[in-house]
Amino acid sequence: MASSLLHCSDKLPFMNVETVLHMKEGLGETSYAQNSSLQRRGMDTLKSLITNSAADVYLSQMPERFAVADLGCSSGPNALCLAEDIIGSIGRICCRSSRPPPEFSVLLNDLPTNDFNTIFFSLPEFTDRLKAAAKSDEWGRPMVFLSGVPGSFYGRLFPAKSVHFVCSCSSLHWLSQVPSGLLDEMNRPINKGKMYISNTSPLAVPVAYLRQFQRDFSLFLKSRAAEVFSGGRMVLAMLGRQADGYIDRRTTFLWELLSESFASLVAQGLVEEDKVDAYNVPFYAPSIGEIEEEVRREGSFRMDYVQTYEINLSSSGDARRDGRTVSMAIRAIQESMLSHHFGPEIVDALFAKYTELVTASMEREEVKSVQIGVVLTRL
């Protein structure tokens, strides 16, 4: 997720990302809770990496209270699954060594507009699952203290040296703001018709996005360095790219289709072209090298592991079903910003066209994304 200011254009009001950007709230058909299976697939890919890293921290320090922070937790069924996996992993370790499990402090962070209520409504089910797991594995019921922490992770969130383990999945590719430098000297958009880096973008566009990522990720690392105990760890998972250049089709493809969907609405007279030209997303998919460089430059963490993972979005073999799944996932993520910039009345028509384009693409080829997993240890 993100914070700060999102440029729309010199003629349109600025969008405060911290108050506007959020996953679609509630439990309805278009909600994030109902349309987050792609994110869950990415989390499952890194599940063992996350639980093993958390367990290693516990074994190295054996604290009586173990603090876990999930940054960019969002809402819905994914919000508590990482905490549940971590608690279960450490509980089983304690069972094998005949030690009582530590008390767990679970810190769930997202932007203030996040639907924290939906998370808290699911707390009884979360507690029941932990009880059942503890009973079946005979490791005793752990004490778990759950907290919601609203705020941008591009800044301090927790007291100094208070967190043992941090995880963040599907969040750090969201920038704190749309980069500056996307307007020319006459305040005209330089990335016309596109909302992200594309083959038609002038070089100034990817350069601006890279600089914003460098500022944001450095601030993220500096903030966590103050909060994480020495020897504590972070596991970060974000969309990224394997290509050396700025363009990786697996990263840009879905944005290109969304731009094409807008072009269709412009042709129908449903959206003004100027408004489309002024819309840019606060998103950046880094390369491994760009992540490594910021970790080295900031200097507070050791990089223990980094790897790219390819995720097939064409997973069921049914292009129509997969196309709708992807389209609804993008809608759940983007709807708050799209409605703010264009008005809510265009959203249904936009995603009807988007679903059509994504489905057609999946009928021709497999559509994939790239995720980067990183493990960092606080020095």
Solvent accessible surface area in square Angstrom, and as a share of the most:
residue,aa,sasa,rsa
1,M,13,0.06
2,A,1,0.01
3,S,10,0.07
4,S,48,0.31
5,L,87,0.43
6,L,2,0.01
7,H,62,0.28
8,C,8,0.05
9,S,12,0.08
10,D,78,0.40
11,K,179,0.76
12,L,50,0.25
13,P,98,0.61
14,F,111,0.46
15,M,0,0.00
16,N,64,0.33
17,V,0,0.00
18,E,51,0.23
19,T,83,0.48
20,V,21,0.12
21,L,0,0.00
22,H,40,0.18
23,M,9,0.04
24,K,55,0.23
25,E,81,0.36
26,G,28,0.27
27,L,118,0.59
28,G,45,0.43
29,E,121,0.54
30,T,33,0.19
31,S,2,0.01
32,Y,12,0.05
33,A,10,0.08
34,Q,107,0.47
35,N,18,0.09
36,S,5,0.03
37,S,64,0.41
38,L,26,0.13
39,Q,21,0.09
40,R,88,0.32
41,R,72,0.26
42,G,3,0.03
43,M,14,0.06
44,D,74,0.38
45,T,60,0.35
46,L,1,0.00
47,K,92,0.39
48,S,72,0.46
49,L,36,0.18
50,I,1,0.00
51,T,16,0.10
52,N,90,0.46
53,S,4,0.03
54,A,0,0.00
55,A,8,0.06
56,D,65,0.34
57,V,2,0.01
58,Y,2,0.01
59,L,86,0.43
60,S,83,0.54
61,Q,61,0.27
62,M,70,0.31
63,P,24,0.15
64,E,157,0.71
65,R,102,0.37
66,F,0,0.00
67,A,0,0.00
68,V,2,0.01
69,A,0,0.00
70,D,9,0.05
71,L,0,0.00
72,G,7,0.07
73,C,9,0.06
74,S,3,0.02
75,S,2,0.01
76,G,14,0.13
77,P,87,0.55
78,N,10,0.05
79,A,2,0.01
80,L,6,0.03
81,C,13,0.08
82,L,5,0.02
83,A,4,0.03
84,E,41,0.19
85,D,32,0.16
86,I,0,0.00
87,I,1,0.00
88,G,6,0.05
89,S,18,0.12
90,I,0,0.00
91,G,0,0.00
92,R,93,0.34
93,I,21,0.11
94,C,0,0.00
95,C,47,0.28
96,R,179,0.65
97,S,59,0.38
98,S,104,0.67
99,R,98,0.36
100,P,108,0.68
101,P,30,0.19
102,P,7,0.05
103,E,80,0.36
104,F,1,0.00
105,S,19,0.13
106,V,1,0.00
107,L,27,0.13
108,L,0,0.00
109,N,1,0.00
110,D,7,0.03
111,L,3,0.01
112,P,67,0.42
113,T,46,0.27
114,N,14,0.07
115,D,23,0.12
116,F,26,0.11
117,N,97,0.50
118,T,17,0.10
119,I,1,0.01
120,F,82,0.34
121,F,163,0.68
122,S,37,0.24
123,L,62,0.31
124,P,82,0.51
125,E,108,0.49
126,F,2,0.01
127,T,40,0.23
128,D,84,0.44
129,R,108,0.39
130,L,9,0.04
131,K,84,0.36
132,A,60,0.47
133,A,34,0.26
134,A,5,0.04
135,K,171,0.72
136,S,87,0.56
137,D,51,0.27
138,E,141,0.63
139,W,11,0.04
140,G,40,0.39
141,R,155,0.56
142,P,7,0.05
143,M,107,0.48
144,V,40,0.23
145,F,101,0.42
146,L,38,0.19
147,S,47,0.30
148,G,29,0.28
149,V,26,0.15
150,P,78,0.49
151,G,12,0.11
152,S,16,0.10
153,F,7,0.03
154,Y,18,0.07
155,G,20,0.19
156,R,125,0.46
157,L,31,0.16
158,F,12,0.05
159,P,97,0.61
160,A,66,0.51
161,K,127,0.54
162,S,21,0.13
163,V,0,0.00
164,H,8,0.03
165,F,0,0.00
166,V,1,0.00
167,C,1,0.00
168,S,0,0.00
169,C,13,0.08
170,S,25,0.16
171,S,0,0.00
172,L,1,0.01
173,H,8,0.04
174,W,10,0.03
175,L,0,0.00
176,S,11,0.07
177,Q,40,0.18
178,V,1,0.00
179,P,1,0.01
180,S,63,0.41
181,G,48,0.46
182,L,8,0.04
183,L,56,0.28
184,D,38,0.20
185,E,154,0.69
186,M,127,0.57
187,N,74,0.38
188,R,135,0.49
189,P,31,0.19
190,I,44,0.22
191,N,6,0.03
192,K,127,0.54
193,G,32,0.31
194,K,42,0.18
195,M,4,0.02
196,Y,7,0.03
197,I,3,0.02
198,S,6,0.04
199,N,127,0.65
200,T,103,0.60
201,S,19,0.12
202,P,58,0.36
203,L,124,0.62
204,A,51,0.40
205,V,0,0.00
206,P,8,0.05
207,V,39,0.22
208,A,9,0.07
209,Y,0,0.00
210,L,30,0.15
211,R,142,0.52
212,Q,7,0.03
213,F,3,0.01
214,Q,47,0.21
215,R,128,0.47
216,D,7,0.03
217,F,2,0.01
218,S,36,0.23
219,L,79,0.39
220,F,0,0.00
221,L,1,0.00
222,K,133,0.56
223,S,5,0.04
224,R,1,0.00
225,A,8,0.06
226,A,36,0.28
227,E,1,0.00
228,V,2,0.01
229,F,56,0.23
230,S,76,0.49
231,G,27,0.26
232,G,0,0.00
233,R,50,0.18
234,M,0,0.00
235,V,0,0.00
236,L,0,0.00
237,A,1,0.01
238,M,1,0.00
239,L,59,0.29
240,G,0,0.00
241,R,8,0.03
242,Q,83,0.37
243,A,34,0.27
244,D,149,0.77
245,G,43,0.41
246,Y,63,0.24
247,I,58,0.29
248,D,7,0.04
249,R,129,0.47
250,R,72,0.26
251,T,18,0.10
252,T,8,0.04
253,F,21,0.09
254,L,30,0.15
255,W,25,0.09
256,E,39,0.17
257,L,10,0.05
258,L,0,0.00
259,S,6,0.04
260,E,85,0.38
261,S,0,0.00
262,F,0,0.00
263,A,60,0.47
264,S,26,0.17
265,L,2,0.01
266,V,42,0.24
267,A,92,0.71
268,Q,113,0.50
269,G,64,0.62
270,L,91,0.45
271,V,15,0.09
272,E,118,0.53
273,E,99,0.44
274,D,105,0.54
275,K,57,0.24
276,V,9,0.05
277,D,5,0.03
278,A,3,0.03
279,Y,4,0.02
280,N,10,0.05
281,V,0,0.00
282,P,0,0.00
283,F,4,0.02
284,Y,1,0.00
285,A,1,0.01
286,P,0,0.00
287,S,18,0.11
288,I,49,0.25
289,G,42,0.40
290,E,28,0.13
291,I,0,0.00
292,E,72,0.32
293,E,59,0.26
294,E,2,0.01
295,V,7,0.04
296,R,159,0.58
297,R,130,0.48
298,E,44,0.20
299,G,42,0.41
300,S,19,0.12
301,F,9,0.04
302,R,115,0.42
303,M,49,0.22
304,D,57,0.30
305,Y,81,0.31
306,V,34,0.20
307,Q,81,0.36
308,T,22,0.13
309,Y,47,0.18
310,E,85,0.38
311,I,16,0.08
312,N,48,0.24
313,L,13,0.06
314,S,21,0.14
315,S,64,0.41
316,S,52,0.33
317,G,79,0.76
318,D,69,0.36
319,A,21,0.16
320,R,176,0.64
321,R,161,0.59
322,D,8,0.04
323,G,0,0.00
324,R,114,0.42
325,T,48,0.28
326,V,0,0.00
327,S,1,0.01
328,M,21,0.09
329,A,3,0.02
330,I,28,0.14
331,R,32,0.12
332,A,0,0.00
333,I,22,0.11
334,Q,1,0.00
335,E,22,0.10
336,S,18,0.12
337,M,0,0.00
338,L,0,0.00
339,S,26,0.16
340,H,86,0.39
341,H,13,0.06
342,F,13,0.05
343,G,15,0.14
344,P,96,0.60
345,E,131,0.59
346,I,14,0.07
347,V,3,0.02
348,D,94,0.49
349,A,42,0.32
350,L,0,0.00
351,F,7,0.03
352,A,67,0.52
353,K,53,0.22
354,Y,1,0.00
355,T,38,0.22
356,E,101,0.45
357,L,33,0.17
358,V,0,0.00
359,T,13,0.08
360,A,36,0.28
361,S,1,0.01
362,M,15,0.07
363,E,114,0.51
364,R,170,0.62
365,E,63,0.28
366,E,103,0.46
367,V,7,0.04
368,K,59,0.25
369,S,15,0.10
370,V,1,0.01
371,Q,5,0.02
372,I,0,0.00
373,G,0,0.00
374,V,0,0.00
375,V,4,0.02
376,L,0,0.00
377,T,10,0.06
378,R,55,0.20
379,L,105,0.52
